[in-house]
Amino acid sequence: MAILSATSDHHFMRMALMMGRRGLGQVAPNPSVGCVLVKDGHVVGRGTTQPGGRPHAEVAAIAAAQDRFGPNVTKGATAYVTLEPCAHQGKSPPCTSALIAAGVTRVVSAMEDPNPAVAGQGHTQLEAAGMTVTTGVLAQDAQRSHAGFRTVLEHDRPMVMLKFGTSLDGRIATHTGQSQWITGSAARARAHLMRARFDGILVGLGTALADDPSLTCRLPGLEGRSPTRIVLDSHLRLPLTANLVKTASDVRTIILTREGAEKARRKAFEKAGVEVVGIPVPKAGAEGVPLDAALEQLALRGISRLLVEGGSQVAGSLLALGLVDMISWFRAGGVIGGDGLPAIEAFGIDKLVNMPRYQLSRQEKLGEDLLDIWVKQP
């Protein structure tokens, strides 16, 4: 077999990362892993975690390679995997066993699995079987790709991305409430693609009442990849005639409300196909739905990547609690002025040292608009 250089390792791991990102929004609560099998410098198999979380990427890549080139093609191959292969028996056999049985002789993984059930044991098993194991290749890229999986394990909540489209001065609507459309068609299409890569999409009641949104992915070919729609509605005031309710039997829909919400109202929503989740309110007199507890409930329901699309009060509350991991800012080249509706409501910052800070990860030009992706500073 050809000896692969560090440059080759990076090349094939980038390919695996690209493969893995294809499954985002489809495999939670499992991580969306990519695997590329290489023999004699040539790719012989590719695999991703399949919808629903099984089979895993390594198993899919082995099957693809053997189906195409025969059962012996994987002997002596190198597997590039974006996450340490699992080593425990779950609903499917461990991927370490599949790699060993396939005759793979080298495994290159981007990062160790943060799941305590694995946490280095996969690498140890592979080395014990005589494989060469290389770890940490493009680790930072893998950390970003698996951010949702990591956040659930480490913080018992989904990874949260706050998304908004604004004017240059950070306004999402005029003082009369007009907001369609601040950004152009290319930016809106990119926003729909973003929806397809998340497990859930959340709005506050104000946004649901003002816009009566569908919160689906409406890109051709991706209509079936709409995320779970989630509404924060502390007193179940969303109309039963709202688009989100009328289509709840077609696209999973959750209402997060306060524990003890009116039983008759709750039953009406559930009859329409809406899942109603009551959140305990820890303090007497507290308003709204406790967001930290709400996010924990979403994680328990398989949501590991959450896109928050509005409104300004929800955005401010999440930022105040330190619950926003990433910000996607679609920015149009126009100015609305100070009487327009801000993207983020005031949340009590009086000293700059207390200001949440984010690092620019990347920027895209979309027609006449810009998209900035910001990641929370550690």
C-alpha positions in Angstrom: 0.0 0.0 0.0 1.2 3.5 -0.8 2.5 5.5 2.2 0.3 8.4 2.7 1.8 11.8 3.8 0.4 14.3 6.3 -0.9 16.3 3.3 -2.7 13.2 2.1 -4.2 12.7 5.6 -5.6 16.3 5.5 -6.9 15.8 2.0 -8.9 12.7 2.8 -10.0 13.9 6.2 -11.5 17.0 4.5 -13.4 14.7 2.2 -14.7 12.8 5.3 -15.7 16.0 7.0 -17.6 17.0 3.9 -19.3 13.7 3.8 -20.3 13.9 7.4 -21.8 17.4 7.1 -24.3 16.0 4.6 -26.1 14.2 7.4 -26.5 17.2 9.7 -30.1 17.5 10.7 -30.9 13.9 9.8 -29.2 11.7 12.4 -29.6 13.3 15.9 -29.1 12.4 18.6 -26.2 10.6 16.9 -23.3 12.5 15.6 -23.1 13.0 11.8 -19.9 11.2 11.0 -18.1 10.9 7.7 -15.8 8.0 6.7 -13.6 7.6 3.7 -11.7 4.3 2.9 -8.4 4.7 1.0 -6.3 1.9 -0.5 -3.1 2.5 -2.5 -3.8 6.2 -2.6 -7.3 5.8 -4.1 -10.7 6.2 -2.5 -12.5 2.9 -2.5 -15.5 3.7 -0.2 -17.3 6.5 1.3 -20.0 6.5 4.1 -21.9 8.8 6.4 -24.1 8.1 9.4 -27.5 7.2 7.9 -30.8 8.9 8.6 -32.0 7.9 12.0 -28.4 7.3 13.2 -27.8 3.8 11.7 -25.8 2.3 10.2 -22.8 4.3 11.3 -20.5 5.9 8.8 -17.7 3.2 9.0 -20.2 0.4 8.4 -21.7 2.3 5.4 -18.2 3.0 3.9 -17.1 -0.7 4.2 -20.4 -1.9 2.6 -20.0 0.6 -0.2 -16.4 -0.4 -0.9 -17.1 -4.1 -0.8 -20.3 -3.9 -2.9 -18.3 -2.1 -5.6 -14.9 -3.8 -5.6 -15.4 -7.1 -3.7 -14.9 -8.3 -0.1 -11.1 -8.1 -0.2 -10.8 -4.4 -1.2 -10.9 -3.2 2.4 -7.9 -5.4 3.5 -4.9 -3.2 4.1 -7.0 0.0 3.6 -6.9 3.2 5.7 -10.1 4.6 7.2 -10.5 8.3 7.6 -13.1 9.0 10.2 -14.3 12.4 11.6 -15.0 10.9 15.1 -13.4 8.0 17.0 -15.0 4.8 16.0 -17.5 3.5 18.6 -16.3 0.6 20.8 -19.4 -0.3 22.7 -22.5 -2.4 21.9 -25.5 -0.2 21.4 -28.4 -0.7 19.1 -25.8 -1.8 16.5 -22.4 -3.6 16.9 -19.3 -1.5 17.6 -17.6 0.1 14.6 -14.3 -1.0 15.8 -15.4 -4.7 15.2 -16.5 -3.8 11.7 -13.1 -2.2 10.9 -11.2 -5.1 12.3 -13.3 -7.6 10.4 -12.9 -5.7 7.2 -9.1 -5.9 7.5 -8.4 -2.2 7.7 -4.9 -1.7 8.9 -4.8 2.1 9.7 -7.4 4.4 11.1 -7.1 8.2 11.1 -9.6 10.0 13.3 -10.1 13.7 13.7 -11.1 13.7 17.4 -11.8 11.5 20.3 -15.4 10.7 21.0 -16.6 12.8 24.0 -19.2 10.1 24.9 -18.0 8.5 28.2 -19.0 5.1 26.7 -16.2 5.5 24.1 -13.8 8.2 25.2 -10.6 6.7 23.8 -11.7 3.0 24.1 -12.2 2.8 20.3 -8.7 3.9 19.6 -7.4 1.5 22.2 -9.3 -1.5 20.8 -8.0 -0.7 17.3 -4.4 -0.5 18.4 -4.8 -3.7 20.4 -5.9 -5.4 17.1 -2.7 -4.3 15.5 -3.9 -1.2 13.6 -1.9 2.0 13.3 -4.1 4.8 14.8 -3.5 8.5 14.0 -5.6 11.1 15.9 -6.2 14.8 15.8 -6.1 15.4 12.1 -8.2 18.5 11.4 -9.5 18.3 14.9 -10.8 21.9 15.1 -12.9 21.3 11.9 -14.3 18.1 13.4 -15.1 19.9 16.7 -17.3 22.3 14.7 -18.9 19.6 12.7 -19.8 17.6 15.9 -20.7 20.7 18.0 -24.3 19.6 18.6 -23.3 16.1 19.8 -20.6 17.6 22.0 -22.9 20.2 23.5 -25.6 17.7 24.5 -23.0 15.5 26.2 -21.2 18.4 28.0 -24.0 20.7 28.8 -27.3 18.7 28.5 -28.6 21.1 25.8 -28.4 21.5 22.1 -25.9 23.6 20.3 -27.7 26.9 19.7 -27.2 29.1 16.6 -29.0 32.4 16.6 -29.9 33.5 13.1 -31.2 36.8 11.8 -31.4 38.9 8.7 -30.9 42.6 9.2 -30.1 46.0 7.6 -26.6 47.4 8.1 -27.8 49.0 11.4 -29.1 45.7 12.8 -32.8 46.2 12.2 -35.1 43.3 11.3 -38.2 45.4 10.5 -39.4 49.0 10.1 -41.2 50.8 12.9 -44.5 49.7 11.2 -43.4 46.0 11.4 -42.6 45.5 7.6 -39.8 43.0 7.2 -40.3 41.2 3.9 -37.8 41.3 2.4 -34.8 43.0 3.9 -32.4 40.4 2.4 -32.4 39.1 -1.2 -33.4 35.8 -2.7 -29.9 34.3 -2.5 -29.7 35.0 1.2 -33.2 33.5 1.7 -32.2 30.3 -0.2 -29.1 30.0 2.0 -31.3 30.4 5.1 -33.5 27.5 3.9 -30.4 25.3 3.4 -29.3 26.2 6.9 -32.7 24.9 8.2 -32.1 21.5 6.5 -28.9 21.1 8.6 -30.5 21.6 12.0 -32.6 19.3 14.1 -34.9 22.0 15.4 -35.9 25.5 14.6 -37.2 27.8 17.4 -39.2 31.0 17.5 -41.0 32.9 20.2 -44.7 33.5 20.3 -44.4 37.0 19.0 -42.7 35.9 15.8 -45.2 33.1 15.4 -48.1 35.5 15.7 -46.6 38.3 13.6 -45.4 36.1 10.7 -47.6 33.0 10.9 -44.5 31.1 9.5 -44.2 27.5 8.3 -40.6 27.2 9.3 -40.0 24.5 6.7 -37.2 23.9 4.3 -38.6 24.9 0.9 -35.5 24.3 -1.4 -36.3 21.9 -4.3 -35.3 18.4 -3.3 -34.9 19.2 0.4 -38.5 19.6 1.3 -38.3 16.4 3.3 -35.5 17.8 5.5 -37.5 20.3 7.5 -36.4 20.5 11.1 -38.7 20.0 14.1 -40.6 23.3 14.6 -40.6 24.7 18.1 -42.5 27.6 19.6 -42.0 29.2 23.0 -45.6 29.9 24.2 -45.8 30.3 27.9 -49.7 30.4 28.1 -50.6 28.4 24.9 -51.8 31.5 23.0 -50.8 30.3 19.6 -54.0 30.1 17.5 -55.1 26.6 16.5 -55.5 28.0 13.0 -51.8 28.9 12.8 -49.8 27.3 9.9 -47.5 25.5 12.5 -50.5 23.8 14.0 -52.3 23.0 10.8 -49.3 21.2 9.4 -48.2 19.5 12.7 -49.3 16.1 11.4 -46.8 16.6 8.5 -43.8 18.1 10.2 -42.9 17.5 13.9 -44.0 20.5 16.0 -43.3 21.2 19.7 -44.7 23.9 21.9 -42.7 24.7 25.0 -45.0 26.1 27.6 -45.2 26.6 31.4 -46.0 23.5 33.5 -49.7 23.5 34.4 -50.9 25.1 31.2 -54.7 25.0 30.6 -55.6 21.3 30.1 -58.3 21.8 27.5 -56.1 24.0 25.4 -53.3 21.5 25.7 -55.5 18.7 24.5 -56.6 20.7 21.5 -53.0 21.2 20.4 -52.2 17.5 21.0 -55.2 16.5 19.0 -53.8 18.5 16.1 -50.6 16.6 16.3 -48.5 19.1 18.3 -46.3 17.9 21.1 -46.8 20.1 24.2 -44.0 20.2 26.7 -44.6 21.7 30.1 -41.5 23.4 31.7 -41.4 23.8 35.5 -41.1 27.4 36.6 -38.6 27.6 39.5 -39.5 31.0 40.8 -42.9 32.3 41.7 -43.8 35.4 39.6 -41.2 34.6 36.9 -42.4 35.3 33.4 -42.1 33.2 30.3 -40.6 29.8 29.8 -37.3 29.1 31.6 -34.9 28.8 28.7 -32.2 26.7 30.2 -34.8 24.0 31.3 -36.5 24.3 27.9 -33.2 23.5 26.1 -32.6 20.5 28.3 -36.0 19.1 27.4 -35.2 19.6 23.7 -32.0 17.6 24.1 -33.9 14.8 25.8 -36.2 14.8 22.7 -33.3 14.3 20.3 -32.6 17.9 19.3 -28.8 18.4 19.3 -28.6 21.4 16.8 -31.1 24.2 17.3 -31.6 27.2 15.0 -33.2 30.2 16.6 -35.0 32.5 14.1 -36.7 35.0 16.4 -37.7 37.2 17.9 -35.6 39.9 19.4 -36.7 39.1 23.0 -35.8 35.5 22.7 -32.4 36.4 21.2 -31.7 38.8 24.1 -32.8 36.3 26.7 -30.6 33.5 25.2 -27.6 35.8 25.0 -28.1 37.0 28.6 -28.0 33.4 29.8 -24.9 32.6 27.7 -26.8 30.0 25.7 -25.9 31.2 22.2 -23.0 29.2 20.7 -23.0 30.6 17.2 -24.6 33.6 15.3 -25.4 33.6 11.6 -26.0 37.2 10.5 -27.5 37.8 7.1 -26.8 41.5 6.4 -28.3 43.6 3.6 -26.8 46.8 2.3 -29.6 49.1 3.5 -30.3 51.3 6.6 -33.6 51.5 8.4 -32.8 53.7 11.3 -33.3 53.8 15.1 -37.0 53.6 15.0 -36.8 50.1 13.4 -37.1 46.9 15.3 -33.7 45.7 16.6 -32.6 42.1 16.0 -31.8 41.8 19.7 -33.7 43.3 22.6 -31.8 44.9 25.4 -30.6 42.4 28.0 -28.8 44.6 30.6 -25.2 44.9 29.5 -23.8 47.9 31.4 -20.1 47.1 31.2 -18.2 46.0 28.1 -16.4 43.3 30.1 -19.8 41.6 30.4 -20.5 41.7 26.6 -20.7 38.2 25.0 -17.9 38.0 22.4 -17.8 36.0 19.2 -15.1 35.2 16.7 -15.7 35.5 12.9 -15.6 32.0 11.5 -16.3 32.7 7.9 -18.1 35.1 5.6 -20.1 34.4 2.4 -21.3 36.8 -0.3 -24.9 36.0 -1.3 -26.0 38.3 -4.2 -25.9 41.8 -2.7 -26.0 40.5 0.9 -23.4 39.1 3.3 -23.5 36.2 5.7 -21.2 36.2 8.7 -20.9 33.1 10.9 -19.7 33.9 14.4 -18.6 31.4 17.0 -18.6 32.1 20.8 -15.2 32.7 22.2 -14.1 30.1 24.8 
